[in-house]
Amino acid sequence: MSALRFHELTVKRVSPEAAGSVAITFDIPPAELERFHFEPGQFLTVKAVVDGQEVRRSYSISSPRSRLAKKGELEIGIRPVEGGVFSNWAAQSVKAGDTISVMPPDGRFVVKKQRAIHRVGFAAGSGITPILSIAATTLEEQPESKFTLVYGNRRMSSVMFNEALQDLKDRYRDRLTLIHVLSRQAQEVDLLQGRIDGDKVRAVIDALLPVKSMD
Ligand SMILES: Cc1cc2nc3c(=O)[nH]c(=O)nc-3n(C[C@H](O)[C@H](O)[C@H](O)COP(=O)(O)OP(=O)(O)OC[C@H]3O[C@@H](n4cnc5c(N)ncnc54)[C@H](O)[C@@H]3O)c2cc1C
């Protein structure tokens, strides 16, 4: 399928994120906008030659759908993994103006119900990327919708996309609820301390998110 070929995209911006992570923004030329149209939650496959070896990895799109239409931008967030080939190369070496091979968006981690009154997302660490795109797009495109994000990290200083989330919170004060669960920083409430596992999800839902309120 021609749609799943690699295409050369220019890196427009590289922004530092928490704990050595980076947000990489690609410039999508007008002629390629349709090809790179995406459903929030989808990912891009990127390819590069690192230390003489060709490597391919997938990274979820973190930007909202509107940014592609308005600015011709697609953003991914990469957190370096210890000993990881691509993530460390990307975090250290990629800069604005570079060209990277990128496949059009793909993936099925997308909302099934197009309109919703209250969406809830659970994310931990770099797993925020697809959820951020879904949250921002929901809040922008559906003025009647609320979004609750339960986001697990070690400590506040390692929260990826914290600034983007704060911007969303400022813009949608009454419609976005952010619940941080931290595993290595004391929280005033026990419920918000620890890792997000099955018990934590059940406890958060019991205390804060009546099942009937969620779409
Ligand atoms: C759909 C999808 C979406 C994703 N979205 C994101 C995202 O938004 N952000 C993000 O940061 N990541 C995301 N990922 C993960 C990403 O694709 C990469 O897997 C990640 O960046 C690590 O790649 P790497 O090349 O740095 O690590 P790799 O080189 O693949 O290594 C991964 C780990 O395995 C270890 N390892 C490698 N080789 C060996 C070996 N021979 N023996 C023992 N251990 C070994 C390494 O030390 C390292 O800890 C996503 C993955 C998928 C599938």
The ligand as a MOL file (V3000), in Angstrom:
LIG
                    3D

  0  0  0     0  0            999 V3000
M  V30 BEGIN CTAB
M  V30 COUNTS 53 58 0 0 0
M  V30 BEGIN ATOM
M  V30 1 C 2.4230 1.8820 19.2190 0
M  V30 2 C 3.6170 2.3600 20.0270 0
M  V30 3 C 3.6590 3.6750 20.4510 0
M  V30 4 C 4.7540 4.1370 21.2020 0
M  V30 5 N 4.7720 5.4380 21.6140 0
M  V30 6 C 5.8280 5.9020 22.3250 0
M  V30 7 C 5.8640 7.2750 22.7420 0
M  V30 8 O 4.9470 8.0680 22.4570 0
M  V30 9 N 6.9610 7.7050 23.4330 0
M  V30 10 C 8.0030 6.8600 23.7530 0
M  V30 11 O 8.9730 7.3240 24.3810 0
M  V30 12 N 7.9790 5.5510 23.3810 0
M  V30 13 C 6.9380 5.0560 22.6640 0
M  V30 14 N 6.9280 3.7410 22.2450 0
M  V30 15 C 8.1340 2.8980 22.4950 0
M  V30 16 C 9.1440 3.1190 21.3530 0
M  V30 17 O 8.6120 2.6030 20.1460 0
M  V30 18 C 10.4950 2.4140 21.5800 0
M  V30 19 O 10.2360 1.0560 21.8680 0
M  V30 20 C 11.3040 3.0200 22.7130 0
M  V30 21 O 11.6110 4.3830 22.4230 0
M  V30 22 C 12.6310 2.2580 22.9020 0
M  V30 23 O 13.3210 2.2370 21.6820 0
M  V30 24 P 14.9340 2.2510 21.6740 0
M  V30 25 O 15.3860 2.0190 20.2790 0
M  V30 26 O 15.4510 3.4400 22.3860 0
M  V30 27 O 15.2600 0.9990 22.5820 0
M  V30 28 P 15.7860 -0.4430 22.0910 0
M  V30 29 O 17.1300 -0.3280 21.5010 0
M  V30 30 O 14.7090 -1.0680 21.2850 0
M  V30 31 O 15.9080 -1.1610 23.4860 0
M  V30 32 C 14.7800 -1.2670 24.3980 0
M  V30 33 C 15.2630 -1.8720 25.7090 0
M  V30 34 O 15.7050 -3.2040 25.4820 0
M  V30 35 C 17.0360 -3.3380 25.9300 0
M  V30 36 N 17.7370 -4.2230 24.9850 0
M  V30 37 C 17.9610 -3.9980 23.6740 0
M  V30 38 N 18.5970 -5.0340 23.1230 0
M  V30 39 C 18.7670 -5.9440 24.0950 0
M  V30 40 C 19.3510 -7.2270 24.1530 0
M  V30 41 N 19.8820 -7.8130 23.0880 0
M  V30 42 N 19.3430 -7.8800 25.3380 0
M  V30 43 C 18.8050 -7.3210 26.4230 0
M  V30 44 N 18.2400 -6.1130 26.4430 0
M  V30 45 C 18.2190 -5.4380 25.2920 0
M  V30 46 C 17.6230 -1.9430 25.9510 0
M  V30 47 O 18.6480 -1.8000 26.9070 0
M  V30 48 C 16.4240 -1.1170 26.3370 0
M  V30 49 O 16.2510 -1.0700 27.7330 0
M  V30 50 C 5.8240 3.2500 21.5250 0
M  V30 51 C 5.7600 1.9240 21.0970 0
M  V30 52 C 4.6850 1.4810 20.3660 0
M  V30 53 C 4.6560 0.0380 19.9060 0
M  V30 END ATOM
M  V30 BEGIN BOND
M  V30 1 1 1 2
M  V30 2 1 2 3
M  V30 3 2 2 52
M  V30 4 2 3 4
M  V30 5 1 4 5
M  V30 6 1 4 50
M  V30 7 2 5 6
M  V30 8 1 6 7
M  V30 9 1 6 13
M  V30 10 2 7 8
M  V30 11 1 7 9
M  V30 12 1 9 10
M  V30 13 2 10 11
M  V30 14 1 10 12
M  V30 15 2 12 13
M  V30 16 1 13 14
M  V30 17 1 14 15
M  V30 18 1 14 50
M  V30 19 1 15 16
M  V30 20 1 16 17
M  V30 21 1 16 18
M  V30 22 1 18 19
M  V30 23 1 18 20
M  V30 24 1 20 21
M  V30 25 1 20 22
M  V30 26 1 22 23
M  V30 27 1 23 24
M  V30 28 2 24 25
M  V30 29 1 24 26
M  V30 30 1 24 27
M  V30 31 1 27 28
M  V30 32 2 28 29
M  V30 33 1 28 30
M  V30 34 1 28 31
M  V30 35 1 31 32
M  V30 36 1 32 33
M  V30 37 1 33 34
M  V30 38 1 33 48
M  V30 39 1 34 35
M  V30 40 1 35 36
M  V30 41 1 35 46
M  V30 42 1 36 37
M  V30 43 1 36 45
M  V30 44 2 37 38
M  V30 45 1 38 39
M  V30 46 1 39 40
M  V30 47 2 39 45
M  V30 48 1 40 41
M  V30 49 2 40 42
M  V30 50 1 42 43
M  V30 51 2 43 44
M  V30 52 1 44 45
M  V30 53 1 46 47
M  V30 54 1 46 48
M  V30 55 1 48 49
M  V30 56 2 50 51
M  V30 57 1 51 52
M  V30 58 1 52 53
M  V30 END BOND
M  V30 END CTAB
M  END
